[in-house]
Amino acid sequence: MKKLLVYLRPYRLQAILAPVFKLLEAAFELLVPLIMADIIDVGIAAGDTGYILKKCLLLVGLGLCGFASATCAQYFSAKAATGATASLRHALFAHIQSLSYAELDTIGPATLVTRMTSDMNQVQTGLNLTLRLLLRSPIVVFGSMIMAFTIDVRSALIFVVTIPVLFAIVFAIMLSCIPLYRRVQAKLDGVTGAAQENLSGVRVIRAFTREQTETESFDGRLDGLFAAQRFVGKLSALLNPLTYVVINLAIVAILKTGSVRVDAGIITQGQLIALYNYMSQILVELIKFANLILNITKSVACAGRISQVLETKSSMADGQDALPDGSGSPALQFCGVSFRYPGAGADALSSISFSAAPGQTIGVIGGTGAGKSTLANLIPRFYDATQGQVLVCGEDVRQLRLQALRPSIGVVPQKALLFSGTIRDNLRWGNAQASDEDLWQALQDAQADQVVHGKQGGLDAEVEPGGRNFSGGQRQRLTIARALVRRPAILILDDSASALDFATDAALRKALAHLPWKPTVVLISQRVSSIRHADQILVLDRGEIAGLGTHDALMASCPVYREIAMSQLSEEELKKGGASK
């Protein structure tokens, strides 16, 4: 929690003024019982209506001053809380963006969503309440005790005994609730993750008529969350009744002791009423304080969860070197590269070595789980190799600045994803300064120009979140165009034409072969027809190289490739070989 207070520094003035105005409000409230005592002992006792009226006007004035102070305190605390939380949310989002795929895989998207939303909102609420009430309630409580001593020392001793007991109850329950609230938020992560998974896969769920099963599974998670919330709710609910019991016992003791002393003429009736009012003020403030403590407890637990994310350091340190011109060096080279995912029992890639010259096309093929996408993710340094080196233009990618490396690489992932906005907005992710002519050229090369022409508004056509108003093939072509707008030196197509028909796929490959800047293309595909004309074909099998060479060479020497090719191509196509394009 302390580490998060740094985001409150720009709002130091508001953070100081909020409790100051609350203290003013508390001071005004502490004067009310004394004025009431004067009204009883002087005005009512003497039947002096003028005196009573004057004191009532004074009470109204104190009420207005208290209201003004409370309003100012609310304004400053809200400004400080919302401002600090906005800065914290920005910092958290920026930090998440800096994490490598390894950390993102470990934490999980559902957990991060909960941190950004539910946890952050709870921290904001707790901070707002803390600024307004954390000092006010103790001041009123101890101020009431001090004012009681000015009236009658013996009666005030009841306050001395009561207040420590109340604080002991409050803090005992608070300390018990903190780990329980952490457990509640962890179960909330599970519910959020399940909801996210089901909503994204709703079509699959319905196709397999799994609605009832998934509903029951989700209900089980909800029951677990409800049970945790109910338990911590029962524990926290003890605060109010226990507080009421202690306070009411104290009020009984005050009335009994005070009545005796009134009869003895030691204190007046008005002073006894004042003592009663001070104890009632303590009751009200401790109820507020108890609820404040519960909110602070939740906020501390949520702040701890946010701090865990902020304290998570990226395993990927940024390099220092600029991208070399690469003259005389391979555009891309793997030297004995192995990679293992965190927590995995075996390597996803093992001893991978190959190179690609500038302008070459290297095809990558293999069965499901062979490591094709993993290999692609190592080039732009989404992950770091466990062993070996990945070289771009002759330089180890770990030595290059990410802001130098990644702009030179165009990545089209397996899952084609578009963002809300317009088609133009999405394409300019590749190059923010690209002209409409550049965009149309990229669309034409990606075989996506007809997609845009078919949409009302053309480049300004709206794109719904995730690109759901486009088909799978249309999204793939648009994401390819987005990568081409960048004009990258290395173009990675990770099975990004899987939704395209063979004719469109062939036209795309032809266009890529004639790109004017001659990028090095890493073409990952499950189709032999898509990669058979590549300059080199890398065959992966269980994370290892099963073959490397041209189509014809692999047909003669690589059983794995030959098996894949024979399962996909006709005898006539096999006889044609890989010579013609």
N, C-alpha and C positions, 0 to 999 in steps of 0.2 A: 504493500500500500504506500509506504514511504517513497518508493521509487517513482510512483505515479504522481506524487505531489509536485514534481518538477513542472508538470503541465499547468499547474495553478499559478506559477510565478507571474505570467503576464497579467494576471487578474488579482495581484496582491492587494491593491487598493480596495477592490470590491470585496475581497475575502476578509479584509479588516473592518470595513464599514458595516457589513452585514451583522456580525456579532455585536458591534458597538451599538447599533440602533436597537438590537434585541435587548441589550443590557439596559438601555434607556427605557424601553418598554417595561422591563422587569422592575426597574426603580420606581416607575409610576405605579405599578401594581402593588409594590410593597408599602406604599403610602396609604392605600385605600383602607385597610383595617384600622389604622390609627385615626383617620378622619371619621370612620364609622363609630369608633369609640367616643370621640368628641361629640358627635351628634347625639349619642345615647346619654352620655354622662353630663353634658352641658345643655344641649338644645332641648332634648326630650324631658330631662329632669327638671329644667326650669320653665318648660313650656314656651321657649323662645323661638317663635316661628321664623323670625328674620335670621337668626343664627343658623337654624336648620336649612333654610333656603340658600344662605351663603355657602354653607358646606356642600350642599347638593350641587350648586353651580361649580364648585371646585372639583367635585367628583366628575362632572361632565367634562370639564377642562382636562383633567387627567386622562379621561377616556379618549378624548380627541387626540391628545398628545401621544397616547399609547398606540392609537390606530395609525397615526402618521408614522410613528417609529416602526411599527410592524410592517407597513407598506414599503417603506424604504429598505428595511431589512430583507423583505421578500424579493424586491427588485434586484438588489445587489447580490444576494445569494444565488438567485436564478441566473443572472448574467455570468457570475463566476463559474457556476456549475456547468452551464451549457457551453460556455466558452472553453473551459478546461477539458470537458468531455469531447468536444469537437476536435480539439488539438490531439487528444489521446487517440480518438478514432482514426484521425488522419495518420498519426504515427504508427498505429497498429497495422493499418492497411498498407502503408509504405513498407513496413518491416516484413509483412507477409510477402509482398512482391519481391523482396530481396532474398527470400529463402530459396534454397535449391529444391529440386523435385524430391530429393531424399527426405528433407524435413517436412515438406507438404504431404508426402505419402504417409509419414509417421503420425503427424497430427491429425490429418483427415479433414476434408472439407466441411463436414457437419459440425465438428468441433469449432472450426474457425468461424462459421456462420453464427453459432451460439455466442462466441466471444464478441463478435462485432455487433450483435443485436441485443440479446437478453442480458448478457453480462454488462455490456456498456450502459444500457438503460438503468440497470440497478446501481451501478457506480454513480451515475448522474443523480439519481434520486437520493442516494445516501449522502453524497457530497452536499447537495442542496439542504437537506435536513440537518446535516452536521453544522454547517455554517450558521443556521438559524437557531438551533436548539441546543447544541452541545454545551455552550457556555451559559445560555439563558436558564436552563433547568437547574443546574447546580447553584447558580447565583440566587435564584428564587428560593431554592431549598435552604441553603445556608443563610441567605438573607432573612428568611422567615425565622430561623432559629435565633439569629442575632437580635432581630426585632422583639422576639419573645423574651429574651434576656433583659431588654430595656423595660419590659412591662413587669415581669415577675421571675426571679431567678429560679425559685423552686419549681414552678410550673414549666419553666423552660428546660429543666433537666429531662422531662419526658421527651422533648425534641432530641436531646443528646443521645438518648437510648434508641429512639425510633429510627433516626436517619441512617446510622451504620447498618442496622438490621435490613433496612430496605435496600441499601446499596449492595449488601452481601447477596441478597436474593437476585437482584438484577444481574450482577456480574457472574454469579454461579450459572444462571440459565444461559447467559450470553456465551460463556466459554463452552458450554455443552452443545450449543447450537451451531457454532462455527464449522466443525467437521461435518455435521449433518447437512448443512446447506451446500457444502462442497459435493457431497454425495448426491443431493438433489440435482444440482447442475450437471453432474456427470450423467445421470439418468436422462436428463433433458437432452444432452448431446445425442444419446442413443435414439430417443424419440425423433429428434430432428433429422438424424441420418436416415432412419427408416422411412420417414415421410418423404424426404428428398429422393431416396432410391425408388420408392413406389410411384411417385409422381413422374419421374423421368422414364420409368419402365411400365407405365400404365397400359400401353398397347400390348406389350408382351404378357402382362398379367391377364388381360382379358382374352388374349388369343389362347392361352392355356387354361382358361376358366379357373384362375387361382384367386379370384376375388375373396372368396370366403376364407381360404387359408391365410392370405396376407392380412385380411381384416383381423383374424384371430391372433396372428402373430403381433400385429400392431397393438391390439387390445392388451396382449400380455405385457408389452413394454409400457403401455399407459398405466396398467395396474401396478407395475413396479414403481413408476414415477409417483403415482397416487399414494402408494403405501409409504414411500419415503417422505412425501410432502405431508401426509397425515401424521406421521410420527413426530416430525419436527414441529408441525403445527400444534400438536397436543402439548409438547414440551414448552414451546413458546407461549402457549395459551395460559400456562400457569402464572405468568407474570402478573396479569391484572388481578385475578382473584387473591393471590398472595399479598399483593400490594394493598388491595382493599381491606383485607383482614387486619394487617398490621396497622394501617392508618386508622381504621375505625376503632381498634382497641386503644390506640393512642388518644383518639378523640374522647372516648369514654373516660380514660384516665384524666384527661385535662378537665372535662366537665365535673368529674367527681372531686378532684383536687381543687379546682377553681371555685366550685360552689362553697366548699368549706372556707376558703380564704375570703370569698365575698362576704359570707356571714361574719367572719372575724374582722371585716373592715380593712383587710390588707390590700385587696384590689377591688376595683369597681366592676359593676355589671358590664359596662362598655369595654373594659379591658379583658374581661372573660370572653366576650364576643370576639374581640380582636384576636385573642389566642386561638379561639376556635377557627376563625377565618384564616389565620396563618397556617394552621394544620391542614385546612381544606386546600389552601394553595399548594402546599406540599403534595397532597394527594393528586391534584390535577397535574402538577409538574412531573411527578414521578410516573404517572401514567403516560404522559408525553415522552418522558425520558426512556421508559421501558420500550415503547414503540420505536423510539429513535435507536435504541440499542439493537433491537431486532433488525431494523433496516441497515444499521451500520454493520451488524454481523453478516447479513447477506452481501452487503457491498464489499466488505473485506474479503469474503470468500470469492466473490466475482473478480475483485481486483487482483487477487492472487492468481486466478486462472488467466487473466489478461497478462499479468507479469510473466507467467510461465512462457507465453508465446513470445513476448518481447525479449525475454532472456535467452530464447532459443537462437543460437548462433548458426549461421549458415556454414555448412561444412565446405563451402566453396569460396575460397579467398580469391578476390579479384586480382588479375595479373597487372603488370605494369607496362608491358610493351605494346607498341602500336603494331598494326598489321603490316608485315613487310610486303614489298611488291611481288615477291615470289618468283622472280625471274630465275630460271635454272632449277627450280624446285618443283616437286609434285604439288598439285593443287590440294590434294588430300592424301594423307598417308596414315595408316594404322601400323604401329610397331609393337607386336607382342601384347596386344591389348586384352586384358581380362576385366570382367566387371561382375560384381555380386551386389544384389539389392540388400539394403539393411535388413537383418533378421532372416535372410534366406539361407537355406542349408547348402546350396550349391551355386556355382557361377552361372550367370545368364549368358556370358560370353567367355570364351577361353582361348587365349593365344591367337588372337586375330591379327593377321598381317596382310596388308595389300596397299597399293598406291594407285592414284588416278591422276593422270596428267591434265593440265588445263584444257578445257573444252571437251574432255572425254565424257562418255556416258557409261556409268557402271551400274549394272543391274544387280539387284539383291533378291534372292528367292530362297524359299525354304518352307518347311511345314509350320503349322501353328505352334508358337512357343519356341521357335528356333533361335530367336534373338534379333530379328530384323529391326523392329522398332527400337530396341535397346541400342543397337548399333547407330541408328539414325540420331538418337538422343545424345550420344556422346560427341557428335560433331559440333553442334552449337553450344556444347557444354551445359546441357540441362542436368547431366550427371557427370561426375569425374570418374575416369577409369580407375579401377582398383589396382591394376598393374599395367605397365606399358605406357606408351605415348600415343596421343592423337595429334597429328601435325596438320596444320593448315598453312599453306604457302611456306613450308619448311620450318614453321615455328610451333612449339608445343602450345596447345590451346590454353593450358594452365598458366602460361606466361603472358598471354595476351589480355588486354583490357576487354571486358565483356562488351563495352560500348564500341569497341573497334571490331571485335569478332562477329557479333551477332548481326549487325547491319550488312555484313558481307554475305550472309547466308539467308536464303529464302527457304522456309520450312512450311510444307503443307502436310499437316498431321492426318492420321487415319480418320479421326472424327472431324468432319468439316463443320466449323463453327463460325457463324456470322453474329455480329453484334447489332443491337437495336440502333436505328438511325436510318441512313440512306445507303444505297449502293455505293455512291461516291464516297461517303464517309468510310465505309468498310474497305474500299480499294485503296484509299489514301493512308491506311495503316502501313502500307508498303513504302509510301513516300508522300509525306504531307504536302510537298510542293509540286506534285505531279499535275500536269495540265490535263484537260479533258482529252486531248489528242493522245497523250501517254496512256490514259485509262482505257480508251477505246482500242488502242493497239494491244494492250495486255489482254483485254477481253477477247479480241480476235484470236490471239495466239492460244488462249485457253479454251477456245471454242465456246465462249460464253456471251458473245455479242448478241446472238439471237435471243438469249435469255433476257438480256436487258431491254432489247427492242420490244419484247413481248410484254413488258411491264409498263403500266401507265406512269408516266413521269420519267422514264428512261433512267439515267444515272441518279435522278432525284427520287426514284421509287423508294417507298418505305420498306425497311427491313424489320420484321418483328424480332423480339428477343430469341436468340438461338437460330434465327433464319428459318423459323417454322413455316413461313409463307412461301418457302421454296422447296422443291423436291430434293431428294438426296443427291442426284446427279447435278442439279443446278447449283447446290451449295458447294459441291466439290469443284466445279468449274470456276465459280466465283472466288473460292479460296486459292485456287491455282493462279488466277488473274491477280489476286492481291499480292502473292509472292512475286509474280513477274513484274509488277509495277516497281518493285524495289531494284530490279536489274541486278540480282545477286551474282557474286562470283561462283558460289556453290548453291545449287538448287536441289533440295531434298523433297522428293515426292514419296511419302510413306503410304503406299497402297491407296493413293488419293484419287485413283481413277477406277476404283472397284465398282462404282455405281454407273459407269459409263458403258454404253454399248460398244461393240468392237469397232464400228466405223468411226465413232467419235474418238475412241481411244487411239486409233491409228492416225487420225487427223491431228490429234493433240501431239503425239510423238513426232510426227513430221514437222509440225510447227516448232517444237522444242529443238529439233535438230538444226533448224535454220535461224535461231535467235541471233541477232547481229552481234551481241557481246560475248557469245560463245561461253556460256557457263559450264562448269563441271556439274553434271547431273547425276545424282544418286537416286536411282529409280527402284523403289521397293514395290514388289508386286507378287501376287499369288498366281498370276497368269504368265505362262511361258511366252505367249504371243506378245506380251507387252515388253519383255526384256530380251527376247531372242536376238535382236539386232544391236544390242548394246556392245560397246567396244570391249568391255569385260563383264563377265557374269560371276558374281560371288554366290556360291551355294552354301547355305548354313544348315547345319543339322545338330540339334541339341546344343547350340551355342558354339559349335566348332566349325571350322571351314571344311566342308566336304568336297569342294571343288572350286577352281578359279580359272577362268579362261573364256574363250568364245563359245557360242552355241555349239558349233560343230565339234570343237575340241572336247567339250563337256559331254556331248552325246557319245563320244568314243571312250572317254576315260572316267566319267563320274556316274556310278550306278544310281545315286540319289537323284541327280538331275535327270538322268535318262528315264527313271521311273515316273517323275513328275511330268516330263514332256510327253511320254507315251500315254499317260492318263488323260491328257488334255488335247493333243494334236492328232489329226488323222494321219494315215500313212503318206498321203500325198503331201501334206504340210511338212512332215518329217523329212521327206526326200528333198524338199526345197532348201532345207538347211537355213543358215542365218546370213547368207550372203546378200540377198536382195532386200531392199528397204522399201 
